Structures are given as structure tokens and as C-alpha cells.
Amino acid sequence: MTDTQLDTGSPQQQRKRRWVLIGITALFLIGSALYAVYAALVLSKREYTDNAYVGGNVVTLTAQVTGNVVAISADETQQVQAGAELIKLDPVDAEVALAQAEAKLGSVVRQLREQYTGLSQYEATVVLRRKELIRAQDDFARRQPLAADQTLPLEEVAHAQQTVQTAESALSVAEKQLETARAGLQGVTIEQHPNVLAAKADFIQAWIAARRNAVLAPVSGYIGKRSVQVGTHVVPGTALMTIIPVDQLWVDANFKESELRNIRVGQPVTLEADAYGGKIEYHGKVLGLSPGTGSAFSLLPAQNATGNWIKVVQRVPVRIALDPQELRAHPLRVGLSMLATADTHDTSGQMLGAPAPANPAYITQAPTVPMKQADEAARSIIAKQLAKG
């Protein structure tokens, strides 16, 4: 090998190569410094997890009365509105019970009306017995002087005295009967009598049960799972189907315990759904942090004080609210996987969660029975029976 072959270049080329290497090294150092600054100012103020899932209210529709299913008006994946009739039970038994309750209420009103009418009869009987006693006392008073003069036989005077005693006994019986009748009726009208109120309550209960044969949707949403079939005999509490309101969704992000140091309520969170492949970005905020780890609420909590112990990093669920407008534009489903990145620059918020609001967070009026109509129906029966009297 000659000296010409060992020559790596002219001095000018060597200097040029040296400056290129210096430039590359400088660029690398500057990039490393910028990345270090970016990591310190930005990345250190973010917490990321792919252990996040969409959550929501899963409303279970249950039966309130006993009956056989005769019609089902909605199936899985279909949308329903609050108040819509989804399931209908056989109304025969409920209608028979309602008719019996109506007859019982009318019968109780009639019986009490007769008792109130009998009360005036007892009062008239007392007045009559008092007059008879006064007349018997007067007769006995007139005969006593004549008996002393032996004008009248003693036997007739004795009969007059017995008549007084009989009248006193009859008056006492009549007064006791009047007292007994008044004890159950005095001071209360027929409409407010306890027997009428009890029969009225039974009628209202039967009236409500008859209307609960139509099972209504408590919320608007989509049918998630239907477990009832036509002809099934259901009892109160039987789960019939589930409804998921897709406008009441959130994200539960399970951050590691080492990532919770700077997470606070109210911090902004950006989210991506695997269902949209990262093309759609959601913007939410932290609602609160669970007071315990996921393992603490599991069916079989870990017993770390027994046997050999291996430390496992725990995760804490963090509830994240979603933007309703973004949710309407790009619907999600319960259980979908999400990627969550929390911005932890602002650490002035609470570490757990806000107090519960004074007003209910969720409310429905759909399955509420109109009690006013039931009361009016009972009053109509009572008034009809009183009018017949």
C-alpha cells in the first residue's frame, strides 16, 4: 500500500469534514437541549394513559307488577323516547282486581251511609225512651198517695213502679246503643272515615297496578340488551331490557398511582377514540378522582398481608366529562377504548371531587303514575254512592 492510498484527503477536505461533524454534534446538542426544555415545560405537565374506556348510565327496565308479557314494542339497537310504551303485560288480572277494589269501596260507603242513618234512629229512640220514662214516673207519682189511702190496690202501685224500672232500663240500653254508634262515626264525615280511606287506598293501588301493565321507557336512548320474551311471566323486579342514553356518557381513565400527583379536578383532557382511529379528538375535563383503587372495589379485593407479596402498581379511575356537542357530532358507545392525555399545568383544583349538587343529577317523569287521576276516580265512586242515598 502506497502513501497516496493512505491519504484521506487534502487539508481543505479534512477541515470541511471536521466542520460538518462539529455541526452535526452541535445540532444534536441543541436538539437534546430543546427536547429537555420541552420535556420539562410540556411533557412533564401531561399525564397519558391508554387504559381509558367510555362509561355511561345503563338503565335497567324492570317490571313493577306481576303478569305475562303480551307485546314488545322495541328491540336491541333501536332508539326509544322517554315515556314510550316498550312492554305490555296481560291486563286481565289487574282489571279484575280493580273491579273488586271498586266494588269494595262502594260497599264500604253504603255500609257507612246506613250507619250514619242509623245514628239518627238511635237518637230518636233515646228521646222516645226518655218520654216513656217520664210518663211512667208521673203515673207512679200519682198512684203513690192513693196507695197510702188504700184507694188503689197495692198491686197496681207495684205495677206502676215496675213500669218505671223497665223504662229506666230501656233508656239505659238506648243510650248505650247511641254511644256505641257515635263512637265509630262521630266527628268524621263519610269521606274521611278510616274504613273509606282504607278502601280508597286499596282502589288507588289497584288503579295504579292496572296502568303499570304498560312498561314505559324512563329515559331516551338505545336498547342495549333485551332479556324478555313474549309470553314470559314476570314478577316485580324482573329485568326486562336495558336502555343506554348516549347523551349521558363519560370516560373513566385509569391512571397509575404514580401519575396522580398533579391531576386535579377541572383540568382539560384531550381524548381519542380507537373507534375513529385517532381522526377525531375530544375535549373533556376532569370531574373527579375515585376515592379508592380499582382493586379495592373488585369482587375479591387483594389480601396483601397474606403469603408472599409482590408489589403491583395500582390504578385509580379518573372520571372525565365529555363535550356534549362533540359527543353529538361523533357518537360513542359504552365500553369503547380511549386514549386520554391530561394537561396538569393548573394544579389549583381539588384532588378528589366536587360536592354533590343540591338538585338531582338524573331525573325522570316518564313512569310516574298520575296520582291526581287515581284520587279523582276514587272520589267519583264515593260521590256516586252517596248520591244514590
C-alpha beads as a LAMMPS data file, in Angstrom:
LAMMPS data file: protein, C-alpha beads

389 atoms
388 bonds

1 atom types
1 bond types

-500.0 500.0 xlo xhi
-500.0 500.0 ylo yhi
-500.0 500.0 zlo zhi

Masses

1 110.0

Atoms # bond

1 1 1 0.000 0.000 0.000
2 1 1 1.431 3.369 -1.065
3 1 1 1.396 6.714 0.748
4 1 1 -1.047 8.036 -1.874
5 1 1 -3.561 5.361 -0.944
6 1 1 -3.297 6.235 2.786
7 1 1 -4.012 9.884 2.160
8 1 1 -7.583 10.663 3.364
9 1 1 -7.830 13.921 1.520
10 1 1 -6.452 17.373 1.247
11 1 1 -6.230 19.625 4.312
12 1 1 -9.213 21.617 2.945
13 1 1 -11.355 18.495 2.778
14 1 1 -10.288 17.492 6.274
15 1 1 -11.306 20.877 7.644
16 1 1 -14.625 20.679 5.841
17 1 1 -15.278 17.205 7.236
18 1 1 -14.380 18.439 10.709
19 1 1 -16.845 21.341 10.499
20 1 1 -19.602 19.000 9.297
21 1 1 -19.035 16.745 12.287
22 1 1 -18.992 19.738 14.605
23 1 1 -22.248 20.989 13.038
24 1 1 -23.923 17.613 13.432
25 1 1 -22.775 17.412 17.039
26 1 1 -24.000 20.954 17.688
27 1 1 -27.369 20.210 16.133
28 1 1 -27.654 17.070 18.241
29 1 1 -26.791 19.000 21.406
30 1 1 -29.216 21.812 20.548
31 1 1 -31.965 19.280 19.765
32 1 1 -31.303 17.452 23.007
33 1 1 -31.402 20.731 24.914
34 1 1 -34.655 21.792 23.221
35 1 1 -36.201 18.400 23.895
36 1 1 -35.093 18.630 27.516
37 1 1 -36.718 22.057 27.782
38 1 1 -39.877 20.728 26.033
39 1 1 -39.984 17.732 28.350
40 1 1 -39.537 19.933 31.400
41 1 1 -42.095 22.542 30.376
42 1 1 -44.660 20.478 28.436
43 1 1 -44.309 16.718 28.734
44 1 1 -43.816 16.874 32.494
45 1 1 -47.150 18.734 32.686
46 1 1 -49.069 15.977 30.940
47 1 1 -50.257 12.568 32.040
48 1 1 -51.124 9.991 29.390
49 1 1 -52.905 6.656 29.579
50 1 1 -54.417 4.256 27.102
51 1 1 -56.254 2.458 29.916
52 1 1 -59.415 4.509 29.434
53 1 1 -62.923 3.442 28.492
54 1 1 -66.245 5.102 27.753
55 1 1 -68.755 4.838 30.595
56 1 1 -72.428 5.718 30.828
57 1 1 -75.728 5.099 32.547
58 1 1 -77.090 1.623 31.855
59 1 1 -80.763 1.939 32.804
60 1 1 -82.365 -1.402 33.602
61 1 1 -86.077 -1.584 32.815
62 1 1 -87.888 -3.773 35.352
63 1 1 -91.453 -4.901 35.915
64 1 1 -93.441 -3.321 38.749
65 1 1 -96.367 -5.764 38.712
66 1 1 -96.915 -9.439 38.024
67 1 1 -98.146 -10.509 34.616
68 1 1 -97.493 -12.248 31.306
69 1 1 -95.788 -10.333 28.502
70 1 1 -98.151 -9.957 25.534
71 1 1 -96.311 -7.336 23.438
72 1 1 -92.782 -5.956 22.993
73 1 1 -92.528 -2.681 21.082
74 1 1 -88.732 -2.212 20.809
75 1 1 -85.698 -4.398 20.225
76 1 1 -81.934 -4.142 20.615
77 1 1 -80.102 -1.277 18.846
78 1 1 -83.372 0.659 18.372
79 1 1 -83.856 4.181 19.674
80 1 1 -86.675 4.897 22.126
81 1 1 -88.029 8.079 23.657
82 1 1 -88.810 8.654 27.334
83 1 1 -92.411 7.733 28.096
84 1 1 -92.805 5.325 25.176
85 1 1 -94.558 2.028 25.905
86 1 1 -91.968 -0.707 25.420
87 1 1 -93.587 -3.762 27.004
88 1 1 -97.229 -4.605 27.652
89 1 1 -98.412 -7.151 30.207
90 1 1 -101.692 -9.047 30.159
91 1 1 -104.172 -6.624 31.827
92 1 1 -106.893 -9.161 32.732
93 1 1 -105.798 -9.861 36.311
94 1 1 -105.220 -6.180 37.026
95 1 1 -108.622 -5.211 35.631
96 1 1 -110.350 -7.855 37.772
97 1 1 -108.510 -6.608 40.875
98 1 1 -109.506 -3.048 40.013
99 1 1 -113.154 -4.042 39.666
100 1 1 -113.024 -5.796 43.057
101 1 1 -111.449 -2.744 44.686
102 1 1 -114.112 -0.504 43.156
103 1 1 -116.891 -2.765 44.438
104 1 1 -115.310 -2.860 47.900
105 1 1 -115.071 0.914 48.052
106 1 1 -118.710 1.310 47.037
107 1 1 -119.810 -1.302 49.575
108 1 1 -117.932 0.394 52.421
109 1 1 -119.523 3.752 51.554
110 1 1 -123.003 2.187 51.508
111 1 1 -122.479 0.480 54.864
112 1 1 -121.303 3.685 56.476
113 1 1 -124.179 5.602 54.959
114 1 1 -126.551 3.112 56.593
115 1 1 -124.694 3.512 59.900
116 1 1 -124.941 7.291 59.745
117 1 1 -128.649 6.944 59.008
118 1 1 -128.998 4.509 61.925
119 1 1 -127.350 7.053 64.214
120 1 1 -130.349 9.384 63.890
121 1 1 -132.617 6.425 64.635
122 1 1 -130.697 5.713 67.830
123 1 1 -131.027 9.365 68.825
124 1 1 -134.797 9.244 68.192
125 1 1 -135.039 6.042 70.233
126 1 1 -133.318 7.730 73.193
127 1 1 -135.761 10.625 73.026
128 1 1 -138.686 8.178 72.926
129 1 1 -137.349 6.184 75.892
130 1 1 -136.942 9.354 77.931
131 1 1 -140.543 10.332 77.274
132 1 1 -141.728 6.858 78.260
133 1 1 -139.705 7.078 81.481
134 1 1 -141.180 10.486 82.312
135 1 1 -144.714 9.183 81.697
136 1 1 -144.081 6.093 83.832
137 1 1 -142.640 8.260 86.636
138 1 1 -145.674 10.551 86.511
139 1 1 -148.056 7.572 86.691
140 1 1 -146.186 6.139 89.648
141 1 1 -146.141 9.526 91.397
142 1 1 -149.947 9.846 91.078
143 1 1 -150.595 6.347 92.395
144 1 1 -148.380 6.523 95.463
145 1 1 -150.716 8.808 97.537
146 1 1 -153.728 6.718 96.555
147 1 1 -151.965 3.598 97.730
148 1 1 -151.357 5.211 101.129
149 1 1 -155.108 5.904 101.463
150 1 1 -155.797 2.398 100.225
151 1 1 -157.802 3.936 97.390
152 1 1 -155.871 1.844 94.894
153 1 1 -154.735 -1.692 95.413
154 1 1 -151.047 -2.146 96.246
155 1 1 -150.702 -4.463 93.284
156 1 1 -151.476 -1.633 90.826
157 1 1 -148.927 0.625 92.526
158 1 1 -146.327 -2.154 92.292
159 1 1 -147.052 -2.480 88.578
160 1 1 -146.528 1.259 88.128
161 1 1 -143.180 1.034 89.939
162 1 1 -142.089 -1.870 87.729
163 1 1 -143.053 0.171 84.668
164 1 1 -140.714 2.937 85.857
165 1 1 -137.875 0.477 86.315
166 1 1 -138.494 -1.043 82.885
167 1 1 -138.480 2.416 81.287
168 1 1 -135.189 3.270 83.039
169 1 1 -133.594 0.062 81.740
170 1 1 -134.878 0.690 78.225
171 1 1 -133.485 4.247 78.327
172 1 1 -130.098 2.948 79.533
173 1 1 -129.958 0.398 76.696
174 1 1 -130.887 3.049 74.128
175 1 1 -128.213 5.431 75.454
176 1 1 -125.566 2.675 75.308
177 1 1 -126.545 1.858 71.730
178 1 1 -126.324 5.534 70.803
179 1 1 -122.927 5.843 72.484
180 1 1 -121.648 2.781 70.633
181 1 1 -122.891 4.113 67.301
182 1 1 -121.374 7.525 67.927
183 1 1 -118.005 6.056 68.905
184 1 1 -117.403 4.830 65.353
185 1 1 -118.973 7.747 63.489
186 1 1 -118.931 10.948 65.498
187 1 1 -116.521 13.703 64.452
188 1 1 -115.802 12.395 60.955
189 1 1 -117.612 12.518 57.634
190 1 1 -118.200 9.515 55.426
191 1 1 -115.469 10.633 53.015
192 1 1 -112.896 10.881 55.828
193 1 1 -113.918 7.749 57.712
194 1 1 -110.962 5.339 58.241
195 1 1 -112.822 2.469 56.577
196 1 1 -113.486 4.582 53.495
197 1 1 -109.885 5.833 53.401
198 1 1 -108.578 2.242 53.616
199 1 1 -110.876 1.088 50.814
200 1 1 -109.933 4.172 48.811
201 1 1 -106.228 3.373 49.210
202 1 1 -106.851 -0.202 48.013
203 1 1 -108.682 1.146 44.972
204 1 1 -105.880 3.589 44.144
205 1 1 -103.322 0.790 44.465
206 1 1 -105.344 -1.407 42.093
207 1 1 -105.796 1.568 39.733
208 1 1 -102.027 2.132 39.664
209 1 1 -101.291 -1.572 39.172
210 1 1 -103.632 -1.653 36.174
211 1 1 -101.691 1.145 34.494
212 1 1 -98.322 -0.386 35.313
213 1 1 -99.102 -3.212 32.921
214 1 1 -97.693 -0.829 30.335
215 1 1 -93.943 -0.641 30.993
216 1 1 -92.666 2.776 29.866
217 1 1 -89.167 3.923 28.971
218 1 1 -87.798 6.055 31.827
219 1 1 -85.201 7.785 29.595
220 1 1 -84.474 8.379 25.940
221 1 1 -81.744 6.227 24.463
222 1 1 -80.951 2.993 22.689
223 1 1 -81.928 -0.523 23.677
224 1 1 -78.737 -2.252 24.764
225 1 1 -79.932 -5.727 25.722
226 1 1 -83.380 -7.304 25.711
227 1 1 -83.814 -10.266 28.042
228 1 1 -87.612 -10.643 27.946
229 1 1 -89.671 -12.692 25.506
230 1 1 -93.345 -12.699 24.585
231 1 1 -95.256 -14.973 26.956
232 1 1 -92.736 -14.679 29.783
233 1 1 -94.294 -14.484 33.234
234 1 1 -92.650 -11.638 35.076
235 1 1 -92.787 -10.534 38.703
236 1 1 -91.874 -7.165 40.244
237 1 1 -88.155 -6.560 39.905
238 1 1 -87.628 -8.775 36.853
239 1 1 -85.091 -7.185 34.475
240 1 1 -86.684 -6.805 31.042
241 1 1 -84.196 -4.771 28.998
242 1 1 -81.537 -2.088 29.317
243 1 1 -81.562 1.430 27.863
244 1 1 -78.383 3.445 27.356
245 1 1 -78.744 7.238 26.971
246 1 1 -75.899 8.011 24.546
247 1 1 -76.005 11.696 25.536
248 1 1 -75.022 10.818 29.115
249 1 1 -71.545 9.391 28.547
250 1 1 -68.176 9.998 30.173
251 1 1 -64.696 8.469 30.186
252 1 1 -63.109 6.571 33.061
253 1 1 -59.325 6.888 32.650
254 1 1 -57.334 4.563 34.906
255 1 1 -54.109 6.382 35.734
256 1 1 -51.260 4.775 37.646
257 1 1 -50.879 5.816 41.251
258 1 1 -47.542 7.448 40.368
259 1 1 -49.325 9.652 37.810
260 1 1 -51.879 11.163 40.196
261 1 1 -49.554 13.672 41.852
262 1 1 -50.593 16.620 39.679
263 1 1 -54.046 15.589 38.458
264 1 1 -56.770 17.942 39.727
265 1 1 -60.493 18.457 39.185
266 1 1 -61.230 20.773 36.264
267 1 1 -58.049 20.130 34.285
268 1 1 -58.526 19.856 30.483
269 1 1 -58.165 16.448 28.871
270 1 1 -57.802 15.540 25.216
271 1 1 -59.099 12.155 24.164
272 1 1 -59.012 9.934 21.112
273 1 1 -61.313 7.005 20.402
274 1 1 -59.988 3.822 18.845
275 1 1 -63.319 3.582 17.020
276 1 1 -62.383 6.623 14.903
277 1 1 -58.721 5.685 14.550
278 1 1 -57.375 8.873 16.094
279 1 1 -59.005 11.071 13.439
280 1 1 -61.376 12.658 15.930
281 1 1 -60.173 14.474 19.025
282 1 1 -62.476 15.000 22.001
283 1 1 -62.010 17.685 24.613
284 1 1 -63.099 16.996 28.180
285 1 1 -62.283 17.928 31.736
286 1 1 -61.599 16.051 34.949
287 1 1 -64.754 15.644 37.038
288 1 1 -63.227 13.788 39.961
289 1 1 -60.967 11.023 41.159
290 1 1 -62.169 7.789 42.696
291 1 1 -61.571 7.535 46.471
292 1 1 -60.089 4.072 46.009
293 1 1 -58.165 1.995 43.505
294 1 1 -59.857 -0.399 41.141
295 1 1 -58.690 -3.430 43.134
296 1 1 -60.263 -2.023 46.311
297 1 1 -63.739 -2.230 44.729
298 1 1 -63.246 -5.554 42.989
299 1 1 -65.337 -8.588 43.843
300 1 1 -62.333 -10.249 45.517
301 1 1 -60.065 -7.495 46.923
302 1 1 -56.380 -8.291 47.157
303 1 1 -55.131 -9.579 50.516
304 1 1 -51.611 -8.135 50.534
305 1 1 -50.993 -9.127 54.156
306 1 1 -51.038 -12.858 53.423
307 1 1 -48.379 -15.084 51.866
308 1 1 -45.627 -13.868 49.585
309 1 1 -46.122 -10.304 48.429
310 1 1 -45.305 -8.795 45.041
311 1 1 -45.834 -5.095 44.566
312 1 1 -48.232 -4.250 41.737
313 1 1 -48.696 -0.669 40.581
314 1 1 -52.284 0.251 41.315
315 1 1 -54.566 2.333 39.115
316 1 1 -57.180 4.872 40.163
317 1 1 -60.228 5.666 37.977
318 1 1 -60.457 9.330 36.961
319 1 1 -63.863 10.494 35.715
320 1 1 -63.665 12.755 32.641
321 1 1 -66.610 14.708 31.265
322 1 1 -67.116 14.948 27.508
323 1 1 -68.222 17.908 25.425
324 1 1 -71.937 17.343 24.551
325 1 1 -71.576 18.974 21.122
326 1 1 -68.615 16.779 20.199
327 1 1 -70.495 13.762 21.509
328 1 1 -73.490 14.548 19.298
329 1 1 -71.265 15.086 16.268
330 1 1 -69.292 11.884 16.826
331 1 1 -71.314 9.419 18.963
332 1 1 -69.581 6.970 21.250
333 1 1 -70.704 3.703 22.826
334 1 1 -70.278 2.409 26.349
335 1 1 -67.108 0.357 26.733
336 1 1 -65.127 1.807 23.816
337 1 1 -61.371 2.218 24.303
338 1 1 -59.992 5.752 24.591
339 1 1 -56.612 7.458 24.774
340 1 1 -56.550 10.214 27.412
341 1 1 -53.980 12.970 27.906
342 1 1 -54.493 15.260 30.897
343 1 1 -52.975 18.752 30.952
344 1 1 -51.662 19.227 34.518
345 1 1 -50.326 22.792 34.228
346 1 1 -53.010 24.164 36.549
347 1 1 -52.901 22.355 39.919
348 1 1 -55.204 24.724 41.816
349 1 1 -58.224 22.400 41.676
350 1 1 -59.382 19.801 44.181
351 1 1 -57.709 16.413 44.382
352 1 1 -60.868 14.310 44.787
353 1 1 -64.199 15.661 43.595
354 1 1 -66.761 18.398 43.995
355 1 1 -69.673 18.082 46.474
356 1 1 -72.897 16.593 45.146
357 1 1 -75.309 19.195 43.734
358 1 1 -78.465 20.138 45.607
359 1 1 -80.661 19.194 42.636
360 1 1 -80.848 15.603 41.342
361 1 1 -78.219 14.735 38.771
362 1 1 -80.639 12.473 36.878
363 1 1 -84.433 12.555 36.954
364 1 1 -87.330 11.070 35.012
365 1 1 -91.058 11.730 34.957
366 1 1 -91.928 9.119 32.342
367 1 1 -93.064 6.178 34.537
368 1 1 -94.702 8.395 37.171
369 1 1 -98.321 7.416 37.785
370 1 1 -100.777 10.372 37.791
371 1 1 -101.936 10.114 41.401
372 1 1 -104.340 13.006 40.902
373 1 1 -106.323 10.998 38.358
374 1 1 -106.432 7.983 40.671
375 1 1 -107.705 10.144 43.536
376 1 1 -110.340 11.719 41.306
377 1 1 -111.534 8.267 40.192
378 1 1 -111.911 7.176 43.834
379 1 1 -113.753 10.387 44.749
380 1 1 -116.123 9.827 41.840
381 1 1 -117.048 6.370 43.160
382 1 1 -117.669 7.746 46.665
383 1 1 -119.793 10.619 45.369
384 1 1 -121.836 8.240 43.195
385 1 1 -122.655 6.002 46.155
386 1 1 -123.574 8.959 48.343
387 1 1 -125.798 10.382 45.606
388 1 1 -127.718 7.112 45.406
389 1 1 -128.633 7.594 49.033

Bonds

1 1 1 2
2 1 2 3
3 1 3 4
4 1 4 5
5 1 5 6
6 1 6 7
7 1 7 8
8 1 8 9
9 1 9 10
10 1 10 11
11 1 11 12
12 1 12 13
13 1 13 14
14 1 14 15
15 1 15 16
16 1 16 17
17 1 17 18
18 1 18 19
19 1 19 20
20 1 20 21
21 1 21 22
22 1 22 23
23 1 23 24
24 1 24 25
25 1 25 26
26 1 26 27
27 1 27 28
28 1 28 29
29 1 29 30
30 1 30 31
31 1 31 32
32 1 32 33
33 1 33 34
34 1 34 35
35 1 35 36
36 1 36 37
37 1 37 38
38 1 38 39
39 1 39 40
40 1 40 41
41 1 41 42
42 1 42 43
43 1 43 44
44 1 44 45
45 1 45 46
46 1 46 47
47 1 47 48
48 1 48 49
49 1 49 50
50 1 50 51
51 1 51 52
52 1 52 53
53 1 53 54
54 1 54 55
55 1 55 56
56 1 56 57
57 1 57 58
58 1 58 59
59 1 59 60
60 1 60 61
61 1 61 62
62 1 62 63
63 1 63 64
64 1 64 65
65 1 65 66
66 1 66 67
67 1 67 68
68 1 68 69
69 1 69 70
70 1 70 71
71 1 71 72
72 1 72 73
73 1 73 74
74 1 74 75
75 1 75 76
76 1 76 77
77 1 77 78
78 1 78 79
79 1 79 80
80 1 80 81
81 1 81 82
82 1 82 83
83 1 83 84
84 1 84 85
85 1 85 86
86 1 86 87
87 1 87 88
88 1 88 89
89 1 89 90
90 1 90 91
91 1 91 92
92 1 92 93
93 1 93 94
94 1 94 95
95 1 95 96
96 1 96 97
97 1 97 98
98 1 98 99
99 1 99 100
100 1 100 101
101 1 101 102
102 1 102 103
103 1 103 104
104 1 104 105
105 1 105 106
106 1 106 107
107 1 107 108
108 1 108 109
109 1 109 110
110 1 110 111
111 1 111 112
112 1 112 113
113 1 113 114
114 1 114 115
115 1 115 116
116 1 116 117
117 1 117 118
118 1 118 119
119 1 119 120
120 1 120 121
121 1 121 122
122 1 122 123
123 1 123 124
124 1 124 125
125 1 125 126
126 1 126 127
127 1 127 128
128 1 128 129
129 1 129 130
130 1 130 131
131 1 131 132
132 1 132 133
133 1 133 134
134 1 134 135
135 1 135 136
136 1 136 137
137 1 137 138
138 1 138 139
139 1 139 140
140 1 140 141
141 1 141 142
142 1 142 143
143 1 143 144
144 1 144 145
145 1 145 146
146 1 146 147
147 1 147 148
148 1 148 149
149 1 149 150
150 1 150 151
151 1 151 152
152 1 152 153
153 1 153 154
154 1 154 155
155 1 155 156
156 1 156 157
157 1 157 158
158 1 158 159
159 1 159 160
160 1 160 161
161 1 161 162
162 1 162 163
163 1 163 164
164 1 164 165
165 1 165 166
166 1 166 167
167 1 167 168
168 1 168 169
169 1 169 170
170 1 170 171
171 1 171 172
172 1 172 173
173 1 173 174
174 1 174 175
175 1 175 176
176 1 176 177
177 1 177 178
178 1 178 179
179 1 179 180
180 1 180 181
181 1 181 182
182 1 182 183
183 1 183 184
184 1 184 185
185 1 185 186
186 1 186 187
187 1 187 188
188 1 188 189
189 1 189 190
190 1 190 191
191 1 191 192
192 1 192 193
193 1 193 194
194 1 194 195
195 1 195 196
196 1 196 197
197 1 197 198
198 1 198 199
199 1 199 200
200 1 200 201
201 1 201 202
202 1 202 203
203 1 203 204
204 1 204 205
205 1 205 206
206 1 206 207
207 1 207 208
208 1 208 209
209 1 209 210
210 1 210 211
211 1 211 212
212 1 212 213
213 1 213 214
214 1 214 215
215 1 215 216
216 1 216 217
217 1 217 218
218 1 218 219
219 1 219 220
220 1 220 221
221 1 221 222
222 1 222 223
223 1 223 224
224 1 224 225
225 1 225 226
226 1 226 227
227 1 227 228
228 1 228 229
229 1 229 230
230 1 230 231
231 1 231 232
232 1 232 233
233 1 233 234
234 1 234 235
235 1 235 236
236 1 236 237
237 1 237 238
238 1 238 239
239 1 239 240
240 1 240 241
241 1 241 242
242 1 242 243
243 1 243 244
244 1 244 245
245 1 245 246
246 1 246 247
247 1 247 248
248 1 248 249
249 1 249 250
250 1 250 251
251 1 251 252
252 1 252 253
253 1 253 254
254 1 254 255
255 1 255 256
256 1 256 257
257 1 257 258
258 1 258 259
259 1 259 260
260 1 260 261
261 1 261 262
262 1 262 263
263 1 263 264
264 1 264 265
265 1 265 266
266 1 266 267
267 1 267 268
268 1 268 269
269 1 269 270
270 1 270 271
271 1 271 272
272 1 272 273
273 1 273 274
274 1 274 275
275 1 275 276
276 1 276 277
277 1 277 278
278 1 278 279
279 1 279 280
280 1 280 281
281 1 281 282
282 1 282 283
283 1 283 284
284 1 284 285
285 1 285 286
286 1 286 287
287 1 287 288
288 1 288 289
289 1 289 290
290 1 290 291
291 1 291 292
292 1 292 293
293 1 293 294
294 1 294 295
295 1 295 296
296 1 296 297
297 1 297 298
298 1 298 299
299 1 299 300
300 1 300 301
301 1 301 302
302 1 302 303
303 1 303 304
304 1 304 305
305 1 305 306
306 1 306 307
307 1 307 308
308 1 308 309
309 1 309 310
310 1 310 311
311 1 311 312
312 1 312 313
313 1 313 314
314 1 314 315
315 1 315 316
316 1 316 317
317 1 317 318
318 1 318 319
319 1 319 320
320 1 320 321
321 1 321 322
322 1 322 323
323 1 323 324
324 1 324 325
325 1 325 326
326 1 326 327
327 1 327 328
328 1 328 329
329 1 329 330
330 1 330 331
331 1 331 332
332 1 332 333
333 1 333 334
334 1 334 335
335 1 335 336
336 1 336 337
337 1 337 338
338 1 338 339
339 1 339 340
340 1 340 341
341 1 341 342
342 1 342 343
343 1 343 344
344 1 344 345
345 1 345 346
346 1 346 347
347 1 347 348
348 1 348 349
349 1 349 350
350 1 350 351
351 1 351 352
352 1 352 353
353 1 353 354
354 1 354 355
355 1 355 356
356 1 356 357
357 1 357 358
358 1 358 359
359 1 359 360
360 1 360 361
361 1 361 362
362 1 362 363
363 1 363 364
364 1 364 365
365 1 365 366
366 1 366 367
367 1 367 368
368 1 368 369
369 1 369 370
370 1 370 371
371 1 371 372
372 1 372 373
373 1 373 374
374 1 374 375
375 1 375 376
376 1 376 377
377 1 377 378
378 1 378 379
379 1 379 380
380 1 380 381
381 1 381 382
382 1 382 383
383 1 383 384
384 1 384 385
385 1 385 386
386 1 386 387
387 1 387 388
388 1 388 389
